[in-house]
């Protein structure tokens, strides 16, 4: 005001600007509360509006009194002690006197519950109490407020008759309207006495703008500070700012200023501010006080405060959250949701790095809310951090959350699995892939894939795996020959073949049990690939090796015929006949046919073994030119070689599966058919038999081949 009034042609000392600021600060809650009641706003908002106004009344009177004395030239001690004493006397004394009057009046009204007497008693309290307050130089308004609150509480506590309450409320509403009307009538008379009133219209407009800005600052600042403990929604702040309607108190204080050259200016601009606030603000406050919006914002603020209290309680009692059921049913609904909505990931991150297992599980499962909202990074961070935790409950939690990611985005899950599945505990991996397509699950659950993860990933690890594979093959061949020397042919060859067959059949069955779109044809395709590799690959190489070394080769026609009859019969039953069945759609057997074929194949193979080992064993034995040169190992060495033979064959099969992923990537990059991967797998598994056959071909043992 001090800087703006000269711009519109008025000069007013700074001290009188402070006088105006003091008298215009108190708001009249009566008018705004009546409008708010009609708008059906919450009691909480009504209390805030009324409480702010009543506090301002006492402060305004004290500040106005001090500043006015300075303005009129009286000596005033501006020390903190003097001002504090004046405030304590004005406000504190008023409240104390009001409580005393309210208590005495309440006791009287309790004895006589009659509406006429009650009206007279309250009227006498107001008139007599205000007079006493004036004589004691304390705040009359605060005295009446304290007395009114005390008596109002009495009405609720002792259940005053409804007719008495109704008369009291209507009587004092009438008095309020009459006094406000009389007050405005008096100020109207005062304004008529002011010459050139129109000259104060522009300064009045300036004052209106300044008062509104000051009102906003005075409300916004304290509410920001108090919002740490008390809930103030943005809509509540708007109502408090726009609901600061100036009324009778400001006019009364303006009229109490002694006559001077500045008193008319202050009275005029005060009148402009009061009229504007009553007409403009009073008529529009109902639109600003949108009850639904206020209620929703207040509920939101209340919910935030309650949620914060719940989180603090939850975190302070984590030692009791110590079983999987309690953790899984609470942490993501309470802690996870709060962290997501308030962007406080550190709450979960502190738990994720804790040494306590339950804290880690709370952190991982707590990210469920993030996953449901499509945010996966925090979950993947925590799962990776605790991927190698020794406890099974963490394995399950990690797998569960990864599975939930897959439910929202399968690509996210597959990307993570491709990077980390070899490092995952088996339980975690099974949980993670539970909802994937069965053929994808089959790939991840292959024993060889999982085993190969022990080596690591990359070209270096693949090279190491290849070296281990070759070493296992050579070792298996060596131990097979040791066993063969002990048991003699053809038993040595049969043992080698049976070991490989049993291991591969077990793996094929496990893959079929895992399921998938191609599981039903997995065994047939594997047998076909093995037959093609044996007949066209291994036998061809053996014939080539023997031919290069000896030019002419000899073999027993009877043994070859027996072998071919057996294998051709089995191949026809398993690979050819299914294409001509009509009991089910496609090249498949029904259950009865499958049972018959299985029994028939076992019988054919059993007959072949009987012919090879008992009835016509001589067909498969080549006469030895130098039998004295043969070394017969001891029984202990034979048993050790047999154990190592089984171990080496198992390593060969698993390493073959483990290297299939790298081979598959290479095949895809070359654009070759995907079936080439299966051929590679069968070739690796058959390496021990193939090497043994080639070694036999080099010494012209074609029957052994």
Helices and strands as residue ranges (DSSP letters): G 5-8, H 14-25, H 29-38, H 43-71, H 80-87, I 88-92, H 93-111, H 115-135, H 140-157, H 162-192, G 197-200, H 201-226, H 234-242, H 248-255, H 263-276, I 277-281, H 282-288, H 291-316, G 318-320, H 324-331, I 332-336, H 337-341, H 345-352, H 357-366, H 368-372, H 377-385, H 392-408, H 410-420, G 421-423, H 426-432, H 438-445, H 447-452, H 459-487, H 491-514, G 519-521, H 522-532, I 533-538, H 539-550, H 557-571, I 572-576, G 577-580, H 591-610, I 611-615, G 617-620, G 627-629, H 635-670, H 675-685, H 687-698
